[in-house]
Amino acid sequence: MENLTKEKINTYQVAKSRIKRAVEQLDLPINVYERLKAPDRVIEAAIPVEMDDGKIKIFTGYRSQHNNTLGPYKGGIRFHPEVDADEVKALSIWMTFKCAVARVPFGGGKGAVACNPRQMSKKEMERLSRQYMRAMAPILGPEKDIPAPDVNTNAQVMAWMADEYSKIQQYNDFGVITGKPLDMGGCVGRETATARGVLYAVREAARVKGISLKDATFAVQGYGNVGYFAARFLAEQGGKLIAATDSSGGAYNQGGMNPELLLKHKNETGSVKNFPGSDEIDTEGLYALDCDIIVPAALENQITAKVAQKIRARIIGEGANGPTTPEADEILKEKDVLVVPDILANSGGVIVSYFEWVQNNYRYYWSEDEIERRLERKMVEAFNHIYEYKCNNCKDTVTMREAAFMYALQRLAEAMKVRGWWG
Ligand code: GLU
């Protein structure tokens, strides 16, 4: 991913600062912060994988289990060359808060392997996925901790992991992981769920901002699973995709681009850049565009203070986790940009993961219509809970992100208190 952050921002410090602020805003005892600032448990494991040339390569794998007050730990596994323990800890914190906002009965967790999937064969990916599961199986389980896809992982990776876990247990235990293929207990609509959730979140934000999605212009940073489907769904509502960037470059056309054709071009050439009829644009240029909506759908810390200063869009719908730095948030607040925060905007993924887990546990499966209806209802409810919280409890003085953190923290703090975890 083209990285806008020149000096590395520590994502874990950012995540902790979000909790601290919410604790202060709610006037809760510092004990609550102490209980939540560090994950309950972080495992770092050496993952030996036989490569195609016969040599054994050792990868570093992580699983961070942040908090399970509201239910088993839950969160994806990412494969990325630059991932480290602090990033995984931060991402697990966000999952705790995301699940509390969405009111799904899960805590927060996150996993990762430092590797470059682009340089690995399918067989190497399979062996890595299975070895990761062997290393982590003792701490995972449908009632303990339930992984899912994230950056550079997909249904196939989940299938290998679920299969490996089932072999270890000696029976099919599909509820251990979500985002699986349909034939292995997956859920219809899981692949598109995060993006569909982004659509609903942006649609609600557009409603409160008095913007019609029908004539809205929008841009997307990152053209993977979330970025592509978000572009497609927004275009289906009549929105115009005027720019998209990926790790190799970008495409810009004020007249609008067809999201499907853009994906076809990316699949054929490896990037969205040089899409017929488009001009080149970089990520900084994308954020400076005069458009209504921007969907960050790449990695953390992309909207820095410098980038925020140039933003002219009126809505940011965070498809990615942690794309905006705290300094940038202040600037966007000043500029009256409505930022629908990650822990709300991208919760469609974990919401449908919850549906998948429920179906696995019941061995009873719902139709696609049913899933879509339930997802839309949950997303709209979550948006309105947070928006009302911001307007009523906070007299509209806080951002949507602060309101989301406060709302989630209130739920968590109360649940932790009755369980005797602080007080
Ligand atoms: N990786 C996704 C996220 O960051 C989905 C997590 C899940 O479904 O457990 O929200």
Residues whose N, C-alpha, C, O or C-beta is under 5 A from the ligand:
A	BS01	LIG	K74 G75 G76 I146 P147 A148 P149 D150 N346 G349 V350 S353
